Amino acid sequence: MNAGFKRDLSLLDLIMASVGGIIGSGWLFGALYAAQDAGPAAILSWIIGGAAVLLIGLVYAELGGMLPESGSIARYPHYSHGHVTSFIMGWAAWIAYASVPAVEAEGVMQYAAHWFPGLWDTQTNLLTGLGLFFAALLMFAFFLVNYFGVRYFAKVNTTVTFLKFIMPVLTIIIFLFAGLHWGNLTQAGGFSPEGTSGILVAVATSGVVFAYLGFRQALDLSGEAKNPQRDIPLALLTSIVIGIVLYVLLELVFVVGIDPKALQHGWPSVSFNAPFAQLAASLNLGWLATLLYADAVLSPAGTGNVYIASTTRVLYALANNGYFPKALAKVDSRTGIPVFSLVTAFVLGLIFLLPFPSWQSLVGLVSSATVFTYIIGPVSLAVLRKTASEAHRPYHLSGASLIAPIAFVIGSLIIYWTGWATDSKLLIALLIGVVIYAFFALIMPNEIRRPDAQSIKSGIWLILFLLAMLGLTYIGSAKLGELKNWIPYPWDMVVVAIVSLLFYYWGVASGYRTADVVEALENISQTREASEL
């Protein structure tokens, strides 16, 4: 457990890791895409999305304090349900994390096209060949920052995050004093032109949830924290609150900053290649536009750097669980980095630049995959409350018996709102992961742990849950991007909530006291006792 890692991260470093994950390309593009889907009511989308992620964050605050581990998203289900559940969740986390550096690198290129038009094709709204090349080069820079160790990573990330935090805050302040068009809040169809369905779709597919997802970066790096049991809960919750305040205000100033003439054909017709920078120029704030174009390179780049670090830790955890070759779990004694996992994260991450060459096309898949991994948190929390009741919990979530199922239902609804087109791709991606696992288990039987009967039994609920969610997106309301419209809106959401609650309690009942959690708690107890001497 966390063998070989260097414990160099302070509370500030952990907060900056999560805030750095939250403030990326999401703030540059999310406000536009949310407004296109929901109009001024996109402000509510950010509040709903933030509240949803905060509930999930509360769950992970307890887990992170109790079991601080690198790549923990693949470890918690391993402790509560064994191999099958853990592998599916870890693989989904890898899908989500590995693609984000590509998303952020592409966001950098889209803004850099302001100075270098050859990077972006305005006809297709896709990266050009040259843009793809420089996006790959930027991802290599992320690799180098991580290669030299977590201390170097922390110094770079903390500095970059401070810098990129300044621009959205400055943008909000300047826009509020720039003669904004407050009438936009009721123009072009009213405050909520697409009704409640538009608000919910914006939460899932317009970059809202995607923007908040970075809060878990501190959790993924918890094995390298100086005082993880104290600092992880603080870092998670602080970063989420900062994100909510920031994004709600950004959406507000974006909506009221648009020239009313641009709304003649409704909110879906509003289009910018560089939303806040072009908006600043239209408000005669040329100097701010210049700063925004510059920050648009720094901000997503910083987030991409954070996510390649997290991807590396997830690969490490999957190998540590025995699902991937042991070489991925080997930590370099000099740098304290699982180097082979880092190289693998970089190489495989490049793949995501190819089939998804535009920012928004990746957001839905990333959001769905990541939220899917979040749903295990509430279930694992409830299981570990029973099977590891003796564990030291620096942060004990009050009302967990109510918050955990609500968080699970919310996560399930976000997956549902993402829609059939994205969720069907997610299922295919997860099946590919199962095939890869089976392949490695076949050719490397001495390295890859095969699931035992207990873990298979404990993982059935998750497999059926995934199939049930896919089925619901197939027959659900077309208003939310589903296929057949057999269950009309909003009754489809009632059905999803009821079905997900049933699976939550099935998942909790399926958990058991694994040998791995016993070993992990013993190691943590020994580490804590040694630090107190």
Long-range contacts (C-beta under 8 A, 24 or more apart in sequence): 1-69, 1-223, 1-320, 1-519, 1-520, 1-523, 1-524, 2-68, 2-69, 2-70, 2-223, 2-224, 3-331, 4-330, 4-331, 4-332, 4-333, 4-336, 5-70, 5-150, 5-223, 5-224, 5-331, 5-336, 6-149, 6-150, 6-151, 6-224, 6-335, 6-336, 7-224, 7-225, 7-226, 8-149, 8-150, 8-151, 8-154, 8-224, 8-226, 8-336, 9-150, 9-154, 9-221, 9-224, 9-225, 9-226, 10-154, 10-225, 10-226, 10-231, 11-227, 11-230, 11-231, 11-234, 11-235, 12-158, 13-154, 13-157, 13-158, 14-218, 14-221, 14-222, 14-225, 14-231, 14-232, 14-235, 15-218, 15-234, 15-235, 15-238, 15-239, 16-154, 16-157, 16-158, 16-161, 16-162, 17-154, 17-157, 17-161, 17-217, 17-218, 17-221, 17-235, 17-306, 17-309, 18-214, 18-215, 18-216, 18-217, 18-218, 18-235, 18-236, 18-238, 18-239, 18-240, 19-161, 19-165, 19-214, 19-239, 19-242, 19-243, 20-157, 20-160, 20-161, 20-164, 20-214, 20-217, 20-302, 20-303, 20-305, 20-306, 21-213, 21-214, 21-215, 21-216, 21-217, 21-239, 21-303, 21-306, 21-307, 21-310, 22-211, 22-212, 22-213, 22-214, 22-215, 22-239, 22-240, 22-242, 22-243, 23-161, 23-164, 23-165, 23-168, 23-214, 23-243, 23-246, 23-299, 23-302, 23-303, 24-100, 24-104, 24-107, 24-211, 24-214, 24-299, 24-300, 24-302, 24-303, 24-304, 25-103, 25-104, 25-107, 25-108, 25-299, 25-300, 25-303, 25-359, 26-207, 26-210, 26-211, 26-212, 26-247, 27-168, 27-211, 27-246, 27-247, 27-250, 27-299, 28-107, 28-111, 28-274, 28-275, 28-276, 28-296, 28-299, 28-300, 29-107, 29-207, 29-275, 29-359, 29-360, 30-206, 30-207, 30-208, 30-210, 30-211, 30-247, 30-251, 31-247, 31-250, 31-251, 31-254, 31-255, 31-275, 31-276, 32-254, 32-270, 32-271, 32-272, 32-275, 33-202, 33-206, 33-207, 33-360, 33-363, 34-202, 34-206, 34-207, 34-208, 34-251, 35-251, 35-254, 35-255, 35-267, 35-270, 36-206, 36-267, 36-268, 36-270, 37-194, 37-198, 37-201, 37-202, 37-205, 37-206, 37-267, 37-268, 38-192, 38-193, 38-194, 38-198, 38-199, 38-201, 38-202, 38-206, 38-267, 39-188, 39-189, 39-190, 39-191, 39-192, 39-193, 39-194, 39-198, 39-255, 39-267, 40-184, 40-185, 40-186, 40-191, 40-192, 40-255, 41-191, 41-192, 41-193, 41-194, 41-198, 41-199, 42-199, 42-202, 42-206, 42-208, 42-251, 42-255, 43-248, 43-251, 43-252, 43-255, 44-192, 44-199, 45-199, 45-200, 45-202, 45-203, 45-206, 45-208, 45-251, 46-208, 46-244, 46-247, 46-248, 46-251, 47-244, 47-248, 48-199, 48-200, 48-203, 49-203, 49-208, 49-209, 49-211, 49-212, 50-212, 50-240, 50-243, 50-244, 50-247, 50-248, 51-244, 52-203, 52-209, 52-407, 52-410, 52-411, 52-414, 53-209, 53-212, 53-213, 53-215, 53-240, 53-243, 54-237, 54-240, 54-241, 54-244, 55-403, 55-406, 55-407, 55-410, 56-374, 56-377, 56-378, 56-407, 56-410, 56-411, 57-215, 57-236, 57-237, 57-240, 58-237, 58-397, 58-403, 58-407, 59-377, 59-378, 59-381, 59-397, 59-400, 59-403, 59-404, 59-407, 60-216, 60-219, 60-236, 60-377, 61-232, 61-233, 61-236, 61-237, 61-395, 61-397, 62-233, 62-381, 62-393, 62-395, 62-396, 62-397, 62-400, 63-219, 63-377, 63-380, 63-381, 63-384, 64-218, 64-219, 64-222, 64-228, 64-232, 64-233, 64-236, 64-395, 65-228, 65-229, 65-230, 65-232, 65-233, 65-393, 65-394, 65-395, 66-229, 66-384, 66-388, 66-391, 66-392, 66-393, 66-394, 67-391, 67-517, 67-520, 67-521, 67-524, 68-222, 68-223, 68-225, 68-228, 68-229, 68-232, 68-524, 69-222, 69-223, 69-317, 69-520, 70-220, 70-221, 70-222, 70-223, 70-224, 70-313, 70-316, 70-317, 71-220, 71-223, 71-310, 71-313, 71-314, 71-315, 71-316, 71-317, 71-318, 71-320, 72-219, 72-220, 72-222, 72-223, 72-317, 73-216, 73-219, 73-220, 73-314, 73-317, 73-373, 73-376, 74-314, 74-317, 74-318, 74-321, 75-317, 75-320, 75-321, 75-520, 76-376, 76-377, 76-380, 76-384, 77-376, 77-379, 77-380, 78-321, 78-514, 78-516, 79-380, 79-384, 79-388, 79-514, 79-516, 79-517, 79-520, 80-376, 80-379, 80-380, 80-383, 80-384, 80-387, 80-511, 80-512, 80-514, 80-517, 81-379, 81-380, 81-383, 81-455, 81-458, 81-459, 81-462, 81-507, 81-510, 81-511, 81-512, 81-514, 82-451, 82-452, 82-454, 82-455, 82-458, 82-459, 82-512, 82-514, 83-321, 83-322, 83-323, 83-449, 83-450, 83-451, 83-452, 83-455, 83-456, 83-459, 84-451, 84-455, 84-456, 84-458, 84-459, 84-462, 84-463, 85-376, 85-455, 85-458, 85-459, 85-462, 86-321, 86-323, 87-318, 87-321, 87-323, 87-433, 87-434, 87-437, 87-451, 88-430, 88-433, 88-434, 88-459, 88-462, 88-463, 88-466, 89-372, 89-373, 89-376, 89-462, 90-314, 90-317, 90-318, 90-321, 90-323, 91-318, 91-430, 91-433, 91-434, 91-437, 92-369, 92-370, 92-372, 92-373, 92-426, 92-429, 92-430, 92-433, 93-314, 93-369, 93-370, 93-373, 94-311, 94-314, 94-315, 94-318, 94-433, 95-365, 95-369, 95-426, 95-429, 95-430, 95-433, 96-213, 96-366, 96-369, 96-370, 96-373, 97-307, 97-310, 97-311, 97-314, 97-370, 98-311, 98-345, 98-348, 98-349, 98-352, 99-349, 99-352, 99-356, 99-362, 99-365, 99-366, 100-303, 100-304, 100-307, 100-311, 100-366, 101-139, 101-142, 101-304, 101-305, 101-307, 101-308, 101-311, 101-349, 101-352, 102-135, 102-139, 102-304, 102-349, 102-350, 102-352, 102-353, 102-356, 102-362, 103-300, 103-304, 103-352, 103-359, 103-362, 103-363, 103-366, 104-300, 104-301, 104-303, 104-304, 104-307, 105-135, 105-136, 105-138, 105-139, 105-142, 105-300, 105-301, 105-304, 105-353, 106-131, 106-135, 106-353, 106-357, 106-358, 106-359, 106-362, 107-296, 107-300, 107-359, 108-135, 108-138, 108-296, 108-297, 108-300, 108-301, 108-304, 109-134, 109-135, 109-138, 110-273, 110-274, 110-359, 111-274, 111-277, 111-293, 111-296, 111-297, 111-300, 112-296, 112-297, 113-273, 114-273, 114-274, 114-277, 114-293, 115-293, 120-273, 122-273, 125-358, 126-357, 126-358, 127-353, 127-357, 127-358, 132-353, 132-354, 132-357, 135-353, 136-350, 136-353, 138-301, 138-304, 139-304, 139-308, 139-346, 139-349, 139-350, 139-353, 140-346, 141-301, 141-305, 142-301, 142-304, 142-305, 142-308, 142-346, 143-308, 143-342, 143-343, 143-346, 145-305, 146-305, 146-308, 146-309, 146-312, 146-337, 146-342, 147-335, 147-337, 147-339, 147-342, 148-335, 149-334, 149-335, 149-336, 149-337, 150-221, 150-224, 150-309, 150-335, 150-336, 150-337, 153-305, 153-309, 156-305, 157-302, 157-305, 157-306, 160-298, 160-301, 160-302, 160-305, 161-302, 163-295, 163-298, 164-295, 164-298, 164-299, 164-302, 167-291, 167-292, 167-295, 167-299, 168-246, 168-250, 169-246, 170-288, 170-291, 171-250, 171-253, 171-276, 171-280, 171-288, 171-292, 172-246, 172-249, 172-250, 172-253, 174-280, 174-285, 174-288, 175-253, 175-257, 175-279, 175-280, 175-283, 176-253, 178-257, 178-283, 178-285, 179-283, 180-253, 180-256, 180-257, 181-256, 181-257, 181-258, 181-259, 181-260, 182-256, 183-260, 184-255, 184-256, 184-258, 184-260, 184-263, 185-255, 185-256, 187-260, 187-263, 188-263, 188-264, 188-266, 188-267, 189-266, 189-267, 193-266, 193-267, 196-490, 197-477, 197-479, 197-480, 197-489, 197-490, 200-413, 200-417, 200-480, 200-493, 201-417, 201-419, 201-480, 201-481, 203-414, 203-417, 204-364, 204-367, 204-368, 204-414, 204-415, 204-417, 204-418, 204-419, 205-363, 205-364, 205-367, 205-417, 205-418, 205-419, 205-422, 205-481, 206-363, 207-360, 207-363, 208-247, 209-367, 209-370, 209-371, 209-414, 210-363, 210-366, 210-367, 210-370, 211-243, 211-247, 212-240, 212-243, 212-244, 212-247, 213-366, 213-367, 213-370, 213-371, 214-239, 214-243, 214-303, 214-306, 214-307, 215-239, 215-240, 215-243, 216-310, 217-306, 217-307, 217-309, 217-310, 220-309, 220-310, 220-313, 220-314, 221-309, 221-310, 221-313, 223-313, 224-336, 229-392, 229-394, 229-524, 229-528, 230-394, 233-394, 233-395, 250-276, 254-279, 257-282, 257-283, 308-342, 308-345, 308-346, 308-349, 311-345, 311-349, 312-337, 312-338, 312-341, 312-342, 312-345, 313-338, 313-341, 315-341, 315-344, 315-345, 316-341, 321-449, 322-447, 322-448, 322-449, 323-437, 323-440, 323-448, 323-449, 324-440, 324-448, 325-440, 325-444, 325-447, 325-448, 326-447, 364-418, 364-419, 364-421, 364-422, 365-422, 365-425, 365-426, 365-429, 367-414, 367-418, 368-414, 368-415, 368-418, 368-422, 368-423, 368-426, 369-426, 369-429, 371-411, 371-414, 371-415, 371-418, 372-411, 372-415, 372-426, 372-466, 374-407, 374-411, 375-408, 375-411, 375-412, 375-415, 376-462, 376-507, 377-407, 378-403, 378-404, 378-405, 378-407, 378-408, 378-411, 378-504, 379-404, 379-408, 379-504, 379-507, 379-508, 379-511, 380-511, 382-508, 382-511, 383-507, 383-508, 383-511, 383-512, 384-511, 384-517, 386-511, 387-511, 387-512, 387-513, 387-514, 387-517, 388-513, 388-517, 388-521, 390-521, 391-521, 392-524, 392-525, 392-528, 404-504, 405-501, 405-504, 405-505, 408-500, 408-501, 408-503, 408-504, 409-497, 409-500, 409-501, 409-504, 412-469, 412-496, 412-497, 412-499, 412-500, 412-503, 413-493, 413-496, 413-497, 413-500, 415-469, 416-469, 416-472, 416-473, 416-476, 416-480, 416-482, 416-492, 416-493, 416-496, 417-480, 417-481, 418-473, 418-481, 419-473, 419-480, 419-481, 419-482, 420-473, 420-474, 420-476, 420-481, 420-482, 420-483, 421-481, 423-469, 423-470, 423-473, 424-470, 424-473, 427-466, 427-467, 427-470, 430-466, 454-512, 457-510, 458-510, 458-511, 458-512, 459-510, 460-510, 461-503, 461-506, 461-507, 461-510, 462-507, 464-503, 465-500, 465-503, 465-507, 468-499, 468-503, 469-496, 469-500, 472-496, 472-499
